[in-house]
Amino acid sequence: MQISAAAQEAGVNVQTLRYYERRGLLPRPARRASGYRDYRVDTIRVVRFIKRAQELGFSLDEIEQLIRLRGVTAGERHRVRAIAERKITEIDRKLAQLRAMRRALASLVEACRHAGAPACPIIEALND
């Protein structure tokens, strides 16, 4: 299938397919006599795999590792699990950072609400 059809079927644009090829996430497709790329049906499955993994927060580097582990045997599932566990740890760290940021900002908003000084506490805190 040609690149435009593959991109449409996978729900991405043509540049995304080309980028995934350059990154090595997709194998280089065969070329037709006309020079056009000829994508296999499996390409759509791989692109959808990539997009679902991105929705879960995996980076393209992590996705590259996961792609290599597709079809892993039961005895090697620990490798996939380790990648997912690292991602969970990263998400937990980011959530903690976001909660701290929210607390700090909420405190500044509350200080702004009750401030009698002419300067805005939020602006003052950002200036410090």
N, C-alpha and C positions, 0 to 999 in steps of 0.2 A: 504494500500500500504506500502511496506517496506521502510525503511529509505533511502536507496540509490535511489529508484525511486522517492520518495517525494523530496529529495534534488535536483535531476536532474530536475524534473518538475518545481521546484521553482527557479532554477538558483543559488543555493547555494551549499556549500559542507556539508557533513554529520556532521562535527563538529559544523557547524553553527546551524543546527537543534538541536543538543544536547545542545548547549549553550543556545539557546532560550528557550528550555524546562527548564533548570536549573534556568534561570532568571525568569521564570513564564510567558514569553510572549506567549508560546504555552502550551496548556494543555498536561498533560502526556498522551501519546497514550496508547491504550489497547495493551496487549501483546498476541501474538499467543501462542498456545500450545508449540511451539518450543522456545519461549522466545523472538522472534523477535518483535520489535515494529510494530504496525499496525496503520499507519497514516490515518486519514480521509482526504477526498478531500478538505475540508475547510482549512486544514493546509497550502496548497499551496497558497490560497487566503490571509491568515494571513501573511505568509512569504513575499509575494509580497507587501502587505500593509506596512510591516516593512521596506522593502528595499526602497519603494517610499518615505516613511516618512524620512528615513535617507538621501536620495538624497536632500530633502528639508531642511536638517540641524537639524532635530530633534534628540535628544539623545535617548538612549534606555529607560531611565526613563520617558521621555516625551511620547515616543511611547507606553509605558506600560499604561499611562493614556489615550492616544487616543484609544488604543485597548479596554479598559474598556468602552469607550464612543461610540464604534461602535453601530450603530442602535439607537442612541440617538433621543429622540423625538424633535419636532420642538421647544417646550418650553424650552428645555435644551441645545439648540445649543450654547447658550452663553458660556457654559463651554468649548466647543471645540474652539470657537472663541477666548476665553481668552488665551488658550495655544498658538494658532497661533499668536496672537498679542504680547505675550511675546517673541516669537521667532523672530518676525519682529524687535522688539526693540533690541534684542541681536544682530541680523545681522547688524542693523544700527550702533550699538556701535562698532562692529568689523570692519565694513567698515571705520568708522571714524579713528580707530586706524591704519588700513592699509594705509589710505591716509596720515596720519601723518608720518608713517614709510617711505613711499615712498618719501615724501617731504624731510625728513631728509637725506635719502640716496642719493637722487638726488643732494642735496646741497653738500654733501661730494664728490660725483663723479665730480661735477663741480669744486669744490675746488682742487681736485686732477689734473684735466685737466690743471688748470692755476697756479698751485703751482710752485714756484721757489725754494722752500726749499728742502733739500735732503730727508727729512722724508715725507712719504706718509700721507696726511691729513686723509685718511680713517683709516689707522692703528692707527694713533695718537688719533683719536676720539674714537676708540674702546679701546685703552689703558687707556684713562682718566676715 
